[in-house]
Amino acid sequence: MSLNEAVPGTEYLITKVDTEGDEEMESFLFSLGCYSGERITVVDKGRNLVVSIKDARYNIDPELAAAIMI
């Protein structure tokens, strides 16, 4: 399932980042620490998602969240 379907407050393991060949998006997500095997938690859901990765919080849009498989 994608990160858009995650339950806030639950820690997940990223299984895959599927950017469908968009190298810029893949590079951006990798720079945030989003890659297979990394743990991610959705802190809050609204129009965008607030996620916690490696003790840092980021605000990502639904398009980016759809590329992150958990």
N, C-alpha and C positions, 0 to 999 in steps of 0.2 A: 504494500500500500504506500501511497505517497505521504509526505509530511503534512499535507493539507488535511488528512484524515486523523492525525494524531490527537490524543487526549491531553489537554494541558496538564502539566505537572508530572507527567510520566516520562521516564527516561527511555530512549530507544537507541538501537544500534543502526547506523546507516549501513544498508546492504549494498546500495548501488547509487551512483549519481548518473542519471540518464538525461543528458542535455541534447540528445538527438543531433550530435555533430556540431553544436554551437560551442566552438572553442573558447570564445570570450566568456560565455556564461560558466563553462567548466573551470576555466582559470580563476574566475572571480570566486566561485564556490570553494575551490581548493584553497584560495588565499584566506578564506574564513575558517578553514579547518573542516570543511564538509567533504569527506571522502570515505570510502568503504572501510568499515571497522571502527569508525569514530562514534562516540556517544553524543546524542543530541537530545535536548529537552525543549518542548514548546512551553514557554513561560506564560504566554497570553495569546489569545486569538481574537482578532477583530477584523478590520479590513485587511491588515497585514498580520504576520505572525512575528512574535517576539520569541527568539530562540536562544538557548544557552549552549555554547560550544566551548569546551576548554576554559571554563571560568570567565568567559566573555559573553555579552549579550548583543544580539543583532536583530534588526527589524528587517524582515524579508517579505517580499510580495508573493502572492499566490503562484505566480509563474515560476519563480525560483523554487518555492516549496514543492511544486509539482515534479520538479526534476530530482528531488531527494527521496529515494526509496528507503523505507524502514521496515 
